[in-house]
Amino acid sequence: MAAQIAFGAQAVPVLTRANVPGGSSLTELRITSPLLFLRAEALGARVQVHAMLNAEGWTMRGGQLGLGVWGEGFDDRRHPHTLAHELMVSATDLAPLPLGLHWSLSAGKGFAPFGTDDPMNRPAQLYPVNHHWSQILERAVFILGLRRGPVTLEGALFNGDEPERFSQWPNWSRFGDSWSVRALVAPSPGLELQGSYAHVKSPEHRAGAGPEHDKVSLSARLERPLAGGAFYGLAEWSWNSEIGGFFTYYSGLAEAQWTRGPHRTWARFERSDRPEEQRNFGDPFRSTRPHFENSNIGITRWSVATAGYGFALTPAAFPARTEAILEVSHASVRALTGIFDPAAFYGRNDLWMTGVGLRVAMGAPAHRMGRYGVATEGHHHHGE
């Protein structure tokens, strides 16, 4: 019953070279995912705290180069996440329920129960194009969870507005204007099936004057021993509708990783639709936020193949764990609708990106962000 606290930290300096708008290439060094996190438990894990601080607003203020990556006014760059990436408290089974039901209440700033894991927890360094289709994060959120055997159901209320800058907190006056539901099923050890739906009001306009989004996510995730190592795989499909279906976006993604000893190798293929907006004058990587009317000038489809290799330079038990990383991505982009012409804007339809990095981690490994209460790995088991 004694309280338990686990701390961890990590940072990933990455040197990236990528094709960029105008037909040229850029090479940049950024420190990505500079994280400090903890997980605390009390009362036999019936009370949990998940907290994560993210310093990307200082280490990559202008974002990180990324093929097709977009969101929060950034285009072809991954935006910095907010300083308080996750601050959640969960209470589980504080009173018994009949029929073998387990329940939890979770509240704070974190992930709405929708979609798949944060890409920061996944193998590739390049964020997927579908990040804003497949995750809803950094919201003020209240979650009710129920679990019986291998099935977990979650429902949540949260604020629709996404962050506009690194230091920003959710717009508390908008809490409850958006909602989501998610079902998780663990039919066998290591296998997780997921389906979720979300209705998000005006995510790109903080005051609430923007269009509403309706979102669907389906996925299967597998973790198993394989050939003397460990295998991880994920397949997901997502759908996003704006203005009652006036704009519709689709995404399909599959990724896998195999780890054995100091070696880690991974691959991912993604095909995702992306909205195109008028870029700011003098800065092709940014668009205006908030915009006061719909500024969609087209939809593009990005087909991105990524492969990477990591080699652990220090043993897993060493206080400071380090891993050398090499990753290569190729993207093919084409226009689906509108007046945006990728070939004219980028100078080509096929784009390349290469990244060389060093992952440095200390303490406990990062937890699965967005899993709280009965949905955490400690509570979500196959059977009882």
BADRENKOL-687726 format. One record per atom (N, C-alpha, C, O): residue in one letter; y negated, z negated, x. Coordinates in steps of 0.2 Angstrom, whole numbers, plus 2048, in hexadecimal, padded with zeros to 3 digits. Layout:
residues N
AYZX...
***
This chain:
residues 384
M806800804M800800800M7FA800804M7F4801802A7FA7FF80BA7F57FF80FA7F180680FA7F480B80FA7EA805810A7E780C810A7E880F817A7EA80C81CQ7E9816816Q7EA81A81CQ7E582081CQ7E3822817I7E2821823I7DD826824I7DF82A82AI7E182882FA7DF831828A7E083682EA7DA83A82FA7D783D82AF7D883A835F7D283E837F7D484583BF7DA84583EG7D084A83AG7D285083EG7CB854840G7C685383CA7CB858844A7C685C846A7C8863849A7CE86384CQ7C4868848Q7C686F84BQ7C087384CQ7BB872848A7C0878850A7BB87D851A7BE883854A7C3883858V7BC889852V7BF88F855V7B9894858V7B6898854P7B789485EP7B3899861P7B689F861P7BC8A0863V7B38A485EV7B68AB85DV7B18B0860V7AB8B085EL7B38B5864L7AF8BB866L7B18C1862L7B78C2863T7AD8C485ET7AF8C985AT7AB8CF85BT7A58CF85DR7AE8D585BR7AB8DB85BR7AD8DF855R7B38E0854A7A88E2852A7AA8E684BA7A58EB84AA79F8EB84CN7A88F1847N7A48F6844N79F8F383FN7A18EF83BV7998F583FV7948F383AV7908F8837V7908FE839P78C8F7832P7888FC82FP783900834P7818FD839G783907833G77F90B837G78390F83CG781913840G78A90D83CG78E911841G78F90E848G79291184CS78C908849S78C90584FS7918FF84FS7958FE84AS7928FB855S7968F5855S7928F0858S78D8F085BL7948E9856L7918E3858L7968DF85BL79C8DF859T7948DB861T7998D6863T7958CF863T78F8CF865E7988CA860E7958C485FE79A8BE860E7A08BF85FL7978B9863L79B8B2864L7998AD85FL7938AC85ER79D8AB85BR79C8A5856R7A18A0857R7A78A1859I79F89A855I7A3894854I7A589384DI7A1891849T7AB89584BT7AD895844T7B188F842T7B488C847S7B188D83CS7B5887839S7B488183ES7B987E83FP7AE87F83FP7AD878842P7AD87383DP7A887183AL7B387083DL7B586B837L7B686483AL7B986383FL7B485F836L7B6858837L7B9856830L7B585782BF7BF854830F7C2852829F7C684C829F7C884A82FL7C7849823L7CB843823L7CF84481CL7CD847817R7D484081CR7D883F816R7DA837816R7DD83581BA7D8834811A7D982D810A7DD82B80AA7DC82F805E7E282680AE7E6825805E7E681D804E7E6819809A7E681B7FEA7E78147FCA7EC8137F6A7ED8187F3L7EE80D7F5L7F280B7F0L7F88107EFL7FA8137EAG7FB8117F5G8018157F5G80081C7F4G80481F7F0A7FA81F7F6A7F88267F5A7F68277EEA7F582D7ECR7F58227EAR7F38237E3R7EB8247E3R7E98277DEV7E88227E8V7E18247E9V7E08287F0V7E28257F5Q7DD82E7EFQ7DC8327F5Q7D58347F6Q7D28357F1V7D38357FCV7CC8387FDV7CE83E802V7D183D807H7CB844800H7CB84A805H7C484B806H7BF84C802A7C284B80DA7BB84D80FA7BB851815A7C0851819M7B7856815M7B685B81AM7AF85D81BM7AB85F816L7AC85C821L7A685E823L7A6865827L7AB86582BN7A286A826N7A2870829N79B87282CN796872828A79B873832A795874836A79387B837A78F87D83BE796880833E795887834E78D889833E78B88E836G78A88582FG78388682EG77F886835G779889835W78188283AW77E882840W781886845W77E889849T788887845T78B88B84AT78C893849T78D89784DM78B895842M78B89C840M78689D83BM78889F835R78089B83CR77A89B837R77A8A2833R7798A382DG77A8A7837G77A8AE835G7808B1833G7818B7831G7868AD832G78C8AF830G7908B2836G78E8B383BQ7968B4834Q79B8B7839Q79D8BE837Q79E8BF831L79D8C383CL79F8C983AL7A68C9837L7AB8C6839G7A68CE831G7AD8CE82EG7AD8D4829G7A98D6825L7B28D882AL7B38DF827L7B48DD81FL7B98DA81DG7AF8E081BG7AF8DF814G7AE8D8811G7AD8D780BV7AD8D3816V7AC8CC813V7A58CC810V7A08CF812W7A48C880AW79E8C8807W79D8C1803W7A28BE802G7978C0800G7968BA7FCG7908B67FEG78F8B5804E78D8B37F9E7878AF7FAE7828B27FEE77E8AF802G7818B97FDG77B8BD800G77D8C0806G7798C3809F7838BE809F7858C180FF78A8C880EF78E8C7809D7898CD812D78D8D3811D7908D5818D78C8D581DD7968D6819D79A8D781FD7998D2824D79A8D382AR7988CC821R7988C6825R79A8C0821R7998C081BR79E8BB824R7A08B5821R79B8B0821R7988AF826H7998AE81BH7938A981BH7958A281DH79B8A181CP79189E820P793897821P79489381BP791894816H79988F81BH79A88A815H795884816H79288381BT795881811T79087B811T793875815T799875816L78E871817L79086B81BL795867818L79A86581BA794865812A79986180EA79E86680AA79D868805H7A386880EH7A786D80CH7AC86A806H7AE86E801E7AE864807E7B2861803E7B1859803E7B1856808L7B08567FDL7AF84F7FCL7B284D7F6L7AF84D7F1M7B984C7F6M7BC84B7EFM7C08447EFM7C38427F4V7C08417E9V7C483B7E8V7C983C7E3V7C783F7DES7CF83A7E4S7D483B7DFS7D88347DDS7D98307E2A7D98337D7A7DD82D7D5A7E38307D1A7E38347CCT7E982E7D3T7F08317D0T7F482B7CET7F58267D1D7F682C7C7D7FB8277C4D7F98207C5D7FD81C7C6L7F281F7C3L7F08187C3L7F38147BDL7F380E7BCA7F58187B8A7F98157B2A7FF81A7B0A7FE8207B1P8048177AFP80A81B7ADP80A8207A7P80781D7A2L80D8257A7L80D82A7A1L81582B7A0L81982A7A4P81782C79AP81E82D798P82083479AP81C83879CL826835799L82A83C79AL82983E7A1L82A8447A2G82983A7A6G82983C7ADG8228407AFG8228437B4L81D83F7ABL8168427ADL81383E7B2L8128387B2H8108427B6H80B83F7BBH8048427BAH8048487B8W7FF83E7BBW7F88407BAW7F383E7BFW7F583A7C3S7EE8427C0S7E98407C4S7E28427C2S7E18477BEL7DD83F7C4L7D68417C3L7D28417CAL7D383D7CES7CF8477CBS7CC8487D1S7C484A7D0S7C384E7CBA7C08487D4A7B984A7D3A7B584A7DAA7B78467DFG7B084E7DAG7AC84E7E0G7A98557E1G7A98597DDK7A88577E8K7A685E7EAK7AC8617EDK7AF85E7F2G7AF8667EBG7B58697EEG7B68707EAG7B28747E8F7BD8717EAF7C08777E7F7C28767E0F7C58727DEA7C087B7DCA7C287B7D5A7CA87D7D5A7CB8817DAP7CE87B7D1P7D587D7D1P7D58847CEP7D78867C8F7D58897D3F7D58907D2F7D78947D8F7D58927DDG7DC8987D7G7DE89D7DDG7E28997E2G7E58957E1T7E189C7E8T7E589B7EET7E18967F3T7DB8957F2D7E58957F8D7E28907FDD7DC893801D7DB89A801D7D788F803D7D1891807D7D489580DD7D8893811P7D189B80EP7D389F814P7D289B81BP7D589D820M7CE89681BM7CD892821M7D488F823M7D588D829N7D888E81EN7DF88A81FN7E488F821N7EA88D822R7E3896820R7E889B821R7E889E828R7E389D82CP7ED8A3829P7EE8A5830P7E88A9833P7E68A8838A7E58AE82FA7E08B3832A7D98B0833A7D78AB82FQ7D68B2838Q7CF8B083AQ7CA8B4835Q7C68B1832L7CC8BA834L7C78BE830L7C98BC828L7CE8BC826Y7C38BA825Y7C48B881EY7C58BE81AY7C38C481BP7C98BD814P7CB8C3810P7C58C580CP7C08C180BV7C48CB80AV7BF8CE806V7BF8CA7FFV7BA8C97FCN7C58C87FDN7C58C57F6N7C48BD7F6N7C58BA7F1H7C18BB7FBH7BF8B37FBH7BC8B17F5H7BE8AC7F2H7B78B57F3H7B38B27EDH7B78B47E6H7B48B27E1W7BC8B87E7W7C08BA7E1W7C68B47E0W7C88B37DBS7C88B27E6S7CE8AE7E6S7CD8A67E7S7D28A37E7Q7C78A47E8Q7C689D7E9Q7BF89B7E6Q7BB89F7E6I7BF8957E3I7B88937E0I7B788C7E4I7BB8877E2L7B388C7E8L7B28867EDL7AB8837EDL7A68867EAE7AA87D7F0E7A48797F1E7A08797EAE79A87A7EAR7A48767E5R7A18757DFR7A186D7DDR7A686A7E0A79D86B7D9A79E8647D6A7A38657D1A7A28687CBV7A98627D2V7AF8637CDV7B285D7CBV7B38587CFF7B585D7C5F7B98587C2F7BF85B7C0F7BF8607BCI7C58587C2I7CC85B7C1I7D08567BEI7D18517C0L7D48587B9L7D98557B6L7E08597B8L7E085F7B7G7E58557BBG7EB8587BCG7F18547B9G7F184E7B8L7F68587B7L7FC8567B4L8028597B8L80285F7B9R8078557B9R80D8587BDR8138557B9R81484F7B8R8188597B8R81F8577B6R82485B7BAR8248617B9G8288587BFG82C85C7C3G8298617C7G82485F7CAP82B8677C7P82886C7CBP8228707C8P81F8747CCV81F86E7C3V81A8717BFV81486C7C0V8148677BET80E86F7C2T80886C7C2T8038707BET8028767BFL7FF86C7BAL7F98707B6L7F386C7B8L7F38667B8E7EE8707B9E7E786D7BAE7E28717B6E7E28777B5G7DD86D7B4G7D786F7B1G7D186C7B3G7D18667B5A7CB8707B4A7C586D7B7A7BF8707B4A7BF8757B1L7BA86C7B4L7B386E7B3L7AF86E7B9L7B08697BDF7AA8727BAF7A68727C0F7A08767BFF79F8797B9N79B8767C4N79587A7C3N7978817C6N79A8827CBG7948867C2G79588D7C4G7928907CBG7948947CED78C88D7CCD7888907D2D78B88E7D9D78D8897DAE78C8947DDE78E8937E3E7888927E8E7828937E6P78A88F7EEP78488D7F2P7808937F5P7828987F5E77A8917F6E7758967F9E773895800E77189A803R77588F802R77388D809R77888880CR77B884807F778887812F77C882815F77C87B813F781877812S776879812S774871810S774870809S77386A807Q776875805Q7758747FDQ77B8717FAQ7808717FCW77986D7F5W77E8697F1W77E86D7EAW77A8717E9P78386C7E6P78486F7E0P77E86E7DBP77B8687DCN77C8727D7N7778717D2N77A86D7CCN77E86F7C8W7798667CDW77C8617C8W77B8627C1W77F8617BDS7758657C0S7738667B9S77786C7B5S77886C7AFR77B86F7B9R77F8757B7R7878727B6R78B8767B5F78886C7B8F78F86A7B8F79286B7B1F78F8697ACG79886E7B1G79C86F7ABG79A8757A7G79D8777A2D79687A7AAD7958807A7D79B8857A9D79B88B7A6S79F8837ADS7A58877AFS7AB8837AFS7AB87D7B0W7B18877AFW7B78837AEW7BD8887B1W7BC88E7B2S7C38847B3S7C88887B5S7CF8847B3S7CE87E7B2V7D48887B3V7DB8857B2V7E08887B7V7DF88E7B9R7E48847B9R7E98877BER7F08847BDR7F187E7BBA7F58887BEA7FC8867BDA8008877C4A7FF88C7C7L8038827C7L8078827CDL80E8817CBL81087C7C8V8138857CEV81A8847CCV81D8847D3V81C8897D7A82187F7D5A82587F7DBA82D8807D9A83087A7D9P82F8867D8P8368867D6P83C8847DBP8418837D9S83A8857E1S83E8837E7S83A8807EDS8348827EDP83D87D7F1P83987A7F7P8368807FBP8398857FDG82F87F7FCG82C884800G8298897FCG82588D7FFL82B88A7F6L8288907F2L82388D7ECL8258887E9E81D8907ECE81888E7E7E8168947E3E8148997E6L8168947DDL8138997D8L80D8977D5L80D8917D3Q80889B7D5Q8018997D2Q7FE89E7CEQ7FF8A47CFG7FB89B7C8G7F889F7C4G7F189B7C1G7F28957BFS7EC89F7C1S7E689B7BFS7E18A07BCS7E18A67BDY7DC89D7B8Y7D78A07B4Y7D089C7B5Y7D18967B5A7CB89F7B6A7C489C7B6A7BF8A07B3A7BF8A67B3H7BA89C7B0H7B489F7ADH7AF89C7B0H7AD8967B0V7AB8A07B4V7A689D7B8V79F8A07B6V79E8A67B6K79A89C7B4K79489E7B2K78F89F7B8K78E89A7BCS78C8A57B9S7878A67BDS7888A47C4S7848A07C6P78D8A67C8P78E8A37CEP7898A57D3P7878A17D8E7868AB7D2E7818AE7D7E77A8AC7D6E7758AF7D9H7788A97D0H7718A77CFH77189F7CDH77489D7C8R76E89B7D1R76F8947D1R76C8917CAR76F88D7C8A7678957C8A7648927C2A7688947BBA7678917B6G76D8987BCG77189A7B6G7708A07B3G7738A17ADA76B8A47B5A76A8AA7B2A76E8B07B3A76D8B67B1G7738AF7B8G7778B57BAG77D8B67B5G77E8B27B0P7818BC7B6P7868BD7B2P78C8B87B3P78D8B57B8E7908B87AEE7968B37AEE79C8B77B1E79D8BD7B0H7A08B47B4H7A68B67B7H7AD8B37B4H7AD8AD7B2D7B28B87B2D7B88B67B0D7BD8B87B6D7BD8BD7B8K7C28B37B8K7C68B47BEK7CD8B27BCK7CE8AD7B8V7D28B67BFV7D98B57BEV7DC8B57C5V7DA8BA7C9S7E08B17C7S7E48B17CDS7EB8AF7CCS7ED8AB7C9L7EF8B37D0L7F78B27D0L7F98B37D7L7F78B77DBS7FE8AE7D9S8008AE7E0S8078AB7E0S8098A77DCA80A8AD7E6A8108AA7E8A8108A87EFA80D8AC7F3R8118A27F1R81189F7F8R81789C7FAR81B8997F7L81A89E800L82089C803L82089980AL81C89C80EE82389480BE823891812E82B88F813E82D88B80FR82E892818R83589181AR836891821R832895825P83B88E824P83E88F82AP84089682BP843899826L83F899831L8418A0832L8428A1839L83E8A183DA8498A383BA84A8A6842A8488A1847A8458A384CG84989A846G84789584BG84089384BG83E88F84FG83C896846G835894845G83489383EG83889183AA82D89483CA82B892835A827898833A82389C836F82989A82CF8268A0829F82189E824F823899820Y81C8A1823Y8178A081DY8168A781AY8148AC81EG8158A7814G8148AE811G8108AC80AG8118A7807L80B8B1809L8078B0803L8068B7800L8048BC803A8078B87F9A8058BE7F6A8018BC7F0A8028B87ECE7FB8BF7EFE7F68BE7E9E7F38C47E6E7F28C97E9W7F28C37E0W7EE8C87DCW7E88C57D8W7EA8BF7D5S7E38C87D8S7DD8C57D5S7D98CA7D1S7D98D07D3W7D68C87CCW7D28CC7C7W7CB8C87C6W7CB8C27C4N7C68CC7C6N7BF8C97C5N7BB8CD7C0N7BA8D37C2S7B88CA7BBS7B58CE7B6S7AE8CB7B6S7AD8C57B5E7A88D07B6E7A28CD7B5E79F8D17AEE7A08D67ADI79A8CD7ABI7978CF7A5I79C8D27A0I79B8D779DG7A18CE79EG7A68D0799G7AA8D679BG7AC8D9796G7AB8D77A1G7AF8DD7A3G7AB8E37A5G7AE8E87A7F7A48E37A5F7A08E87A7F7A18EA7AEF7A28F07B0F7A28E57B3F7A58E67BAF7AC8E37BAF7AC8DD7B8T7B08E67BDT7B78E37BET7B98E57C5T7B98EA7C8Y7BC8DF7C8Y7BE8E07CFY7C68DD7D0Y7C88D97CDY7C98E17D4Y7D08DF7D5Y7D28DE7DCY7CE8E07E1S7D78DA7DES7D88D87E5S7E08D77E5S7E38D37E1G7E38DA7EAG7EA8D87ECG7EA8D67F3G7E78DA7F7L7EE8D17F5L7EE8CF7FCL7F58CC7FDL7F88C97F9A7F88CE803A7FE8CB806A7FD8C980DA7FB8CD811E8008C380FE7FF8C1816E8058BD818E8098BA813A8078BD81EA80D8BA821A80B8B7828A8078BA82CQ80F8B282AQ80E8AF830Q8158AC832Q8198A982EW8178AD839W81D8AA83CW81B8A6842W8178A9846T81D8A0842T81B89C848T82289984BT826897848R82289A852R828897855R82589585CR823899860G82688F85EG82488C864G81D88C864G81988B860P81A88F86AP81389086BP810896868P80A897868H81589A865H8138A1863H8118A185BH81589E858R80C8A5859R80B8A5852R8088AD851R8048AF855T80B8B084DT8098B784BT8088B8844T80C8B5840W8038BC842W8028BC83AW7FF8C3839W7FD8C783DA8008C5833A7FE8CC830A7FB8CB829A7FE8C7825R7F68CF827R7F48CF820R7F28D681ER7EF8D9822F7F38D7818F7F08DE815F7ED8DC80EF7F08D880AE7E78DF80EE7E38DD808E7E08E4805E7DE8E8809R7E08E47FER7DC8EA7FBR7D88E67F6R7DB8E47F1S7D18E67F7S7CD8E27F2S7C78E67F1S7C48EA7F5D7C48E67EAD7BE8E97E8D7B88E47EAD7B98DE7EAR7B28E77ECR7AD8E37EDR7A68E67EAR7A58EC7EAP7A28E17E7P79C8E47E5P7978E67EAP7978E27F0E7938EB7E9E78E8ED7EEE7878EC7EBE7868EE7E6E7838E97EFE77C8E87EDE7778EA7F2E7798EB7F8Q7718EB7F0Q76C8EE7F5Q76B8E97FAQ7698E37F9R76B8EB801R76A8E7806R7638E5808R75F8E9806N7628E080BN75B8DE80CN7588E3812N75B8E5816F7518E4811F74E8E9816F74E8E681DF74C8E081EG7518E9821G7518E7828G7578E382AG7588E1830D75B8E1825D7618DD826D7678E0822D7688DE81CP76B8E4825P7718E7821P7768E281FP77B8E481BF7768DC822F77B8D7820F7798D281BF77D8CE819R7748D3818R7728CE813R76F8D280CR76C8D880DS7708CF807S76D8D1800S76A8CB7FDS76B8C57FFT7658CC7F9T7618C77F6T7658C27F1T7688C47EDR7648BC7F2R7668B77EER7618B27EDR75D8AF7F1P7608B07E6P7638B37E0P7608B97DEP75A8BA7DFH7638BE7DBH7608C37D8H7608C27D1H7648BF7CEF75A8C57CEF7598C37C7F75B8C87C2F75A8C77BCE75E8CD7C4E7628D27C0E7688D57C3E7688D47C9N76C8D87C0N7728DB7C3N7708E07C8N76D8E57C6S7728DF7CES7708E47D3S7768E87D6S7758EA7DCN77B8E87D3N7818EC7D5N7808F37D6N77E8F67D1I7808F67DCI77F8FD7DDI7869017DEI7869077E0G78B8FD7DDG7929017DEG7978FC7DFG7968F67E0I79D8FE7DFI7A38FA7E0I7A78FE7E6I7A99047E5T7A98FA7EBT7AD8FD7F0T7B48FA7F0T7B58F47EER7B98FE7F3R7C08FB7F4R7C18FB7FBR7C19007FFW7C38F57FEW7C48F3805W7CC8F2806W7CF8EE802S7CF8F680AS7D68F680CS7D68F3813S7D48F7818V7D88ED814V7D78EA81BV7DE8E781DV7E18E481AA7E08EA823A7E68E8827A7E48E382DA7E08E5831T7E78DD82DT7E58D9833T7EC8D6836T7F18D5832A7EC8D683DA7F28D3840A7EF8CF846A7EA8D0849G7F38C9847G7F08C584CG7F68C1850G7FC8C184EY7F48BE855Y7F98BB85AY7F58B485CY7F08B585FG7F98AF85CG7F68A985FG7FB8A5864G8018A6863F7F98A3869F7FD89F86EF7FA898870F7F5898872A7FE89386EA7FC88C86FA7FC88B877A80188B87AL7F6889879L7F5887880L7F7880882L7F887F888T7F787C87DT7F987587ET7FE873879T7FF876873P80386E87BP80886C876P80586986FP7FF86686FA80986986AA807867864A805860864A80085D860A80885C868A807855868A80185386DA7FF84D86DF7FE858870F7F9856874F7F2854870F7F185786BP7EE850873P7E884D86FP7E485386CP7E2853867A7E2858871A7DE85E86FA7E386486FA7E5866875R7E486786AR7E886C869R7E487386AR7DF873866T7E687786ET7E287E86FT7E788486ET7ED88386FE7E488986BE7E888F86AE7E489586BE7DE896868A7E689A86FA7E38A0870A7E58A586BA7EA8A5869I7E08A9868I7E18AD862I7DE8B4864I7D88B5867L7E28B9862L7E08C0862L7E18C385BL7E78C2858E7DC8C6858E7DD8C9851E7D98D0851E7D48D1854V7DD8D584EV7DA8DB84DV7DA8DD846V7E08DC842S7D58E0843S7D58E283CS7D28E983BS7CE8EC83FH7D58ED837H7D38F4835H7D18F482DH7D58F2829A7CC8F782CA7CA8F7825A7C88FE823A7C5902827S7CA90081DS7C990781AS7C5905814S7C790280FV7BF908813V7BB90780DV7B990D80AV7B791280DR7B990D803R7B79137FFR7B49107F9R7B490B7F6A7AF9157F6A7AC9137F0A7B09147EAA7B39197E9L7AF9107E5L7B29107DFL7AD9137D9L7AF9177D5T7A890F7D9T7A29117D4T79C9107D8T79B90E7DDG7969137D4G7909127D6G78D9177DCG79091C7DDI7879157DEI7849197E3I7859177EAI78291B7EFF7889127ECF7899107F3F78E9147F6F7949157F3D78C9177FCD79191C800D793918806D78F91880BP799916807P79B91280DP79A916813P798914818A79C91D813A79C921819A79592281BA794922821A790922817A789923819A78791C81CA78391C820F789917818F78691081AF78990E821F78590B825Y78F90E822Y79390C828Y79391182DY795910833G79291882BG79391D830G79A91F831G79C923835R79F91C82CR7A691E82DR7A991A827R7A6916823N7AF91C825N7B3919820N7B8914823N7BB91081FD7BA914829D7BF91082DD7BB90C832D7B890E836L7BC905831L7B9900835L7BE8FC839L7C38FB836W7BC8FA83FW7C08F6843W7BD8EF845W7B78EF845M7C18EA846M7BE8E3848M7C38E084DM7C98E084BT7C18DD852T7C68DA857T7C38D3858T7BD8D2859G7C78CE858G7C48C7859G7C98C385FG7CF8C485EV7C68C0863V7C98BC868V7C68B5868V7C08B4868G7CB8B0867G7C88A9865G7CD8A4869G7D28A586BL7CA89E868L7CE89886AL7CD892865L7C8890864R7D3891862R7D388B85DR7D4885861R7D8884865V7CF88085FV7D0879862V7D087485CV7CC874858A7D587085DA7D686B857A7D886485AA7DC86485FM7D685F856M7D8858858M7DA854852M7D885684DG7DE84F853G7E084B84DG7E484E849G7E885284AA7E484C842A7E884E83DA7E785683BA7E185883CP7EC85A839P7EB860837P7E7861831P7E785C82DA7E3866830A7DF867829A7E4867823A7E986A823H7E186381EH7E5863818H7E486A814H7E086E816R7E886B80FR7E787180BR7E1870806R7E286C801M7DC873808M7D6872804M7D78747FDM7DA87A7FCG7D48717F8G7D58737F1G7DB8707EDG7DC8717E8R7DF86C7F1R7E48687EDR7E38617EDR7E385D7F2Y7E285E7E7Y7E18577E6Y7E58547E1Y7E98587DDG7E684E7E1G7EA84A7DCG7F184C7DCG7F584D7E1V7F484E7D6V7FB8507D5V7FC8577D9V8028597D9A7F785A7DAA7F88617DEA7F98617E5A7FA8667E8T7F885B7E8T7F885A7EFT80085B7F1T8048597EDE80185C7F8E80885D7FAE80B8577FAE8128577F9G8088517FAG80B84A7FAG80E8497F3G8128457F2H80B84C7EEH80D84A7E7H8118507E4H81484F7DFH8108567E6H81385C7E3H81A85E7E6H81A8617EBH81F85C7E3H82685D7E6H82A8617E1H8288627DBH82F8647E4H8348677E0H8398627DCH83C85F7E0G8388627D6G83C85D7D2G8398567D4G8348557D6E83D8517D2E83B84A7D2E8418467D5E8408407D6
***
